[in-house]
Amino acid sequence: MSTPAPAITLIEAITQALAWEIAHDDSVLVLGEDVGVNGGVFRATAGLQQRFGADKVLDTPLDETTIAGLTVGLATQGMKPVAEVQFDGFVYPMLDHIICHAARFRTRTRGRLSCPMVLRVPWGGGIRAPEHHSEANESLFTNVPGLRVVMPSSPQRAYGLLLAAIRDPDPVIYLEPKRIYRQYKEEVPDDGEALPLDVCFVLRDGSDITLVSWGAQVKETLEAAEALAREGISAEVIDVATLKPLDFDTIAESVAKTGRCVIVHEAAKTAGFGAEIAARLAEHSMFDLKAPVERVTGYDTHIPLFRLEMKFLPSVEKILAAARRAMSFS
């Protein structure tokens, strides 16, 4: 009988995936502010420098622009750098290198060069942080050709998707929902087995309504599906996981079965990624829909400080209200 894998948190799954790749691929290295001696602001790289050395886990200056430029340069010259941004709100100075260079190298060089880098970004609210530490900025990246945008929602998916991201030949923005870094544990085998990118994961089968989400909000979405089941409503739950490129076929197949869709995300509503999914449903699934597509999102304002923070984030109650509105259409 095989020994069950240890139950670990999402942050521990990230550490585990980084360690696997450094140990098995000489071209992989980790860099960022305080990732070495201190193990990162969230301890995602704890112990890695002591295990693999300072040439594999590099502490950088407190300069996001330099980190981005160094990461792009390393990636175009045969390395596979994994860079950490301490908080999502610190990513903005890096956008020039990411958008103007990392995303364009394959096209610019007609395929001669690629840019196999990963930018790890602790993402989203819910940890009682100050300004610039709780951004939900995924749509900054989903609009950029040449980037993959990935967001795990559980320890198992964090491990498998990060392995896949590091092995991908093109730049991946790997957004980590920090609200669930240590919220719960799952058994995660440390076997180097990657999960597929560019696919949605159907976490729960249903026949009455489709609930679509990603990142930290998947937990509330699953809880809402449980509550709907007690009301006799069968909800299918889809974790998008890879936002760009989007596996729209899985969503469309689900909506063809259920006829209703609620999209849940933390980012502001206007031009949030949920709008892209809703637009594609309008283009391709109009005649499958029995009700208007509902969106449960953050507000069109900056996320407030901690006293109001949880009011801003999507809740089980808000998801249930949207699902019941959709179900009111016969």
Legacy VTK file of the C-alpha trace (Angstrom):
# vtk DataFile Version 3.0
C-alpha trace
ASCII
DATASET POLYDATA
POINTS 330 float
0.000 0.000 0.000
1.402 3.380 -1.005
1.917 6.048 1.627
-0.498 8.957 1.183
1.019 12.286 0.197
1.303 14.849 2.988
-1.400 17.485 3.247
0.123 20.905 2.597
-1.016 24.490 2.073
-1.017 26.365 -1.221
2.136 28.292 -0.265
3.889 25.043 0.646
2.827 23.561 -2.710
4.506 26.480 -4.470
7.718 25.934 -2.492
7.571 22.239 -3.331
7.146 22.891 -7.056
10.020 25.382 -7.112
12.289 22.916 -5.311
11.390 20.132 -7.752
12.208 22.226 -10.802
15.469 23.619 -9.409
16.556 20.089 -8.486
15.670 18.597 -11.879
16.512 21.378 -14.352
19.852 23.206 -14.216
18.434 26.138 -16.179
15.848 27.019 -13.488
16.622 29.726 -10.958
14.574 31.883 -8.587
15.074 35.606 -8.058
13.390 38.494 -6.301
13.398 40.746 -3.285
14.203 38.812 -0.081
13.567 35.421 -1.706
16.899 34.004 -0.559
18.008 34.602 3.025
14.528 35.523 4.256
12.568 33.050 2.109
10.255 35.671 0.585
7.694 37.969 2.113
5.169 35.113 2.248
7.841 32.419 2.823
7.197 30.821 -0.555
10.944 30.311 -1.070
11.809 29.424 2.522
14.825 27.129 2.707
15.507 27.093 -1.021
18.693 29.184 -0.913
20.072 27.080 1.929
19.308 23.935 -0.059
20.370 24.974 -3.556
22.749 27.901 -3.058
22.796 31.617 -3.756
23.446 31.115 -7.469
20.065 29.335 -7.781
18.015 31.515 -5.411
19.073 35.134 -5.846
18.259 38.091 -3.630
17.870 41.184 -5.820
17.805 44.907 -5.077
14.456 46.455 -4.111
13.849 47.450 -7.708
11.024 45.843 -9.663
12.178 47.312 -12.976
15.594 45.704 -12.573
14.046 42.378 -11.572
11.885 42.377 -14.706
14.736 43.328 -17.018
17.073 40.751 -15.509
14.404 38.054 -15.776
13.740 38.789 -19.457
17.452 38.825 -20.217
18.080 35.505 -18.494
15.091 33.907 -20.230
16.255 34.882 -23.693
19.712 33.428 -23.075
18.866 29.866 -22.144
17.799 30.130 -18.514
14.334 29.565 -17.002
14.033 32.298 -14.364
11.171 32.384 -11.874
10.856 35.913 -10.524
8.805 36.911 -7.496
6.973 40.216 -7.130
6.371 40.834 -3.444
2.822 42.127 -3.963
0.551 42.537 -6.988
0.505 46.319 -6.611
4.275 46.396 -7.118
4.069 44.928 -10.619
3.352 48.178 -12.439
7.002 49.301 -12.890
7.669 45.902 -14.485
5.065 46.243 -17.231
7.424 47.879 -19.739
9.743 44.864 -19.777
6.866 42.365 -19.648
4.715 43.912 -22.366
7.347 45.457 -24.654
9.884 42.643 -24.465
8.903 39.359 -22.776
5.577 39.076 -24.598
7.085 39.974 -27.974
10.339 38.042 -28.259
8.892 35.063 -30.128
7.158 37.330 -32.659
9.976 39.877 -32.834
12.577 37.215 -33.666
10.262 35.151 -35.895
10.569 32.264 -33.460
14.349 32.356 -33.107
14.093 33.376 -29.442
11.474 32.664 -26.832
11.181 33.926 -23.291
10.588 31.002 -20.893
10.128 33.037 -17.724
7.587 32.911 -14.905
6.541 35.973 -12.959
5.034 34.914 -9.624
2.635 37.556 -8.351
0.918 37.336 -4.925
-2.535 38.541 -5.939
-5.770 39.839 -4.463
-7.222 41.013 -1.184
-8.360 39.488 2.045
-5.198 39.705 4.172
-5.768 43.109 5.822
-2.953 44.735 3.868
-2.322 48.440 3.113
-2.693 50.191 -0.242
-0.952 48.587 -3.268
-0.851 45.220 -1.487
-4.306 43.880 -2.473
-4.675 44.490 -6.207
-6.614 42.156 -8.493
-4.979 43.107 -11.761
-5.251 40.035 -13.994
-6.882 41.919 -16.871
-3.696 43.989 -17.276
-2.094 40.817 -18.572
-4.962 38.983 -20.274
-5.126 41.769 -22.869
-1.466 41.304 -23.881
-0.696 38.935 -26.790
2.189 36.589 -26.050
1.537 36.107 -22.336
0.006 33.169 -20.531
-1.937 34.080 -17.411
-2.441 31.355 -14.803
-4.116 31.434 -11.392
-4.378 28.365 -9.129
-7.194 27.890 -6.631
-5.934 24.995 -4.492
-2.655 23.449 -3.310
-2.867 20.623 -5.853
-3.428 23.001 -8.744
-0.782 25.404 -7.442
1.822 22.626 -7.596
0.858 21.181 -10.962
0.274 24.487 -12.717
3.532 26.026 -11.478
5.482 23.040 -12.796
3.766 23.491 -16.160
4.392 27.243 -16.132
8.133 26.817 -15.520
8.352 24.235 -18.309
6.444 26.416 -20.779
8.628 27.994 -23.492
6.842 31.347 -23.299
6.327 33.915 -20.522
3.775 33.002 -17.873
2.210 35.394 -15.378
1.475 33.162 -12.390
-0.972 34.923 -10.080
-1.138 33.508 -6.556
-4.291 34.249 -4.524
-2.667 35.109 -1.231
-5.922 35.000 0.756
-5.835 31.205 0.480
-2.063 30.745 0.851
-2.595 29.052 4.230
-6.372 28.718 4.398
-6.580 24.941 3.990
-4.504 21.885 3.117
-4.661 19.153 0.488
-2.664 16.030 -0.198
-0.124 16.955 -2.884
2.204 14.231 -4.173
5.667 15.656 -4.857
6.067 13.642 -8.042
6.904 16.338 -10.607
3.609 15.729 -12.368
2.433 18.921 -14.097
-1.167 19.825 -14.764
-2.165 20.981 -18.249
-2.196 24.674 -19.008
-4.883 26.286 -21.183
-7.710 24.161 -19.789
-10.509 24.828 -17.324
-11.140 22.352 -14.507
-14.710 21.217 -13.862
-14.762 20.848 -10.083
-18.421 19.918 -9.708
-20.939 18.568 -12.212
-24.361 20.168 -12.460
-27.329 20.529 -14.744
-29.169 23.748 -13.795
-26.583 26.536 -13.708
-22.881 27.067 -14.454
-20.721 28.913 -11.922
-17.401 30.128 -13.344
-14.574 31.493 -11.220
-10.814 31.478 -10.604
-8.343 31.999 -7.787
-9.476 32.560 -4.220
-13.126 32.976 -5.236
-13.379 29.328 -6.285
-13.769 28.435 -2.609
-16.814 30.691 -2.164
-18.187 29.476 -5.481
-18.027 25.855 -4.360
-19.693 26.791 -1.072
-22.448 28.532 -3.020
-22.920 25.401 -5.136
-23.358 23.360 -1.952
-25.974 25.822 -0.685
-27.797 25.738 -4.026
-27.866 21.944 -3.888
-29.758 22.171 -0.610
-32.344 24.264 -2.487
-32.642 21.625 -5.197
-30.510 23.545 -7.736
-27.707 21.597 -9.441
-24.720 23.880 -10.062
-21.714 23.032 -12.210
-18.517 24.739 -10.972
-15.681 25.604 -13.348
-12.237 26.801 -12.254
-10.839 28.732 -15.220
-7.227 28.286 -13.940
-5.612 29.512 -17.196
-7.191 32.832 -18.056
-5.074 33.416 -21.155
-5.450 31.567 -23.446
-8.988 30.830 -22.307
-10.476 27.353 -22.645
-13.848 28.710 -23.727
-15.014 25.347 -25.078
-15.368 23.888 -21.570
-17.443 26.871 -20.446
-19.593 26.788 -23.583
-20.239 23.058 -23.226
-21.373 23.573 -19.654
-23.674 26.467 -20.544
-25.160 24.430 -23.405
-26.154 21.897 -20.746
-27.339 24.292 -17.994
-28.555 27.349 -19.906
-27.433 29.744 -17.165
-24.101 31.227 -16.089
-22.771 33.210 -13.140
-19.199 34.518 -13.359
-17.408 35.311 -10.101
-14.226 37.367 -9.779
-12.597 39.738 -7.336
-11.396 42.405 -9.770
-13.444 45.499 -10.543
-16.450 44.838 -12.755
-15.748 47.171 -15.687
-13.442 45.453 -18.191
-12.764 42.654 -15.719
-11.986 39.267 -17.244
-15.534 38.136 -16.558
-16.673 40.590 -19.216
-14.606 38.684 -21.790
-16.280 35.407 -20.855
-19.720 37.031 -20.917
-19.010 38.550 -24.339
-17.953 35.202 -25.768
-21.104 33.605 -24.393
-23.122 36.324 -26.116
-21.276 35.660 -29.384
-21.255 31.881 -29.372
-23.839 30.618 -26.862
-26.731 33.056 -27.168
-29.251 30.412 -28.124
-28.186 28.145 -25.264
-28.843 30.789 -22.619
-32.141 30.767 -20.729
-31.200 33.819 -18.655
-28.835 36.791 -18.859
-25.263 36.086 -17.771
-24.684 37.291 -14.207
-21.416 38.714 -12.861
-20.468 38.819 -9.186
-17.392 41.016 -8.882
-15.525 43.609 -6.927
-16.635 47.218 -7.256
-15.315 49.862 -9.647
-13.160 51.378 -6.961
-9.883 50.623 -5.244
-10.135 47.848 -2.707
-10.741 49.475 0.685
-8.671 49.023 3.812
-9.374 46.115 6.094
-12.545 47.323 7.855
-14.439 47.216 4.560
-12.256 44.754 2.679
-14.545 41.739 2.986
-17.517 43.853 1.877
-15.676 44.463 -1.387
-14.897 40.817 -2.127
-17.456 38.429 -3.675
-19.245 36.442 -0.993
-21.301 33.265 -0.915
-24.408 35.389 -0.330
-23.736 37.533 -3.422
-23.155 34.435 -5.552
-26.373 32.854 -4.293
-28.345 36.018 -5.065
-27.010 36.076 -8.637
-27.732 32.362 -9.109
-31.285 32.766 -7.865
-31.839 35.674 -10.279
-30.630 33.489 -13.132
-32.835 30.619 -12.008
-35.891 32.908 -11.929
-35.917 32.837 -15.750
-37.800 29.754 -16.910
LINES 1 331
330 0 1 2 3 4 5 6 7 8 9 10 11 12 13 14 15 16 17 18 19 20 21 22 23 24 25 26 27 28 29 30 31 32 33 34 35 36 37 38 39 40 41 42 43 44 45 46 47 48 49 50 51 52 53 54 55 56 57 58 59 60 61 62 63 64 65 66 67 68 69 70 71 72 73 74 75 76 77 78 79 80 81 82 83 84 85 86 87 88 89 90 91 92 93 94 95 96 97 98 99 100 101 102 103 104 105 106 107 108 109 110 111 112 113 114 115 116 117 118 119 120 121 122 123 124 125 126 127 128 129 130 131 132 133 134 135 136 137 138 139 140 141 142 143 144 145 146 147 148 149 150 151 152 153 154 155 156 157 158 159 160 161 162 163 164 165 166 167 168 169 170 171 172 173 174 175 176 177 178 179 180 181 182 183 184 185 186 187 188 189 190 191 192 193 194 195 196 197 198 199 200 201 202 203 204 205 206 207 208 209 210 211 212 213 214 215 216 217 218 219 220 221 222 223 224 225 226 227 228 229 230 231 232 233 234 235 236 237 238 239 240 241 242 243 244 245 246 247 248 249 250 251 252 253 254 255 256 257 258 259 260 261 262 263 264 265 266 267 268 269 270 271 272 273 274 275 276 277 278 279 280 281 282 283 284 285 286 287 288 289 290 291 292 293 294 295 296 297 298 299 300 301 302 303 304 305 306 307 308 309 310 311 312 313 314 315 316 317 318 319 320 321 322 323 324 325 326 327 328 329
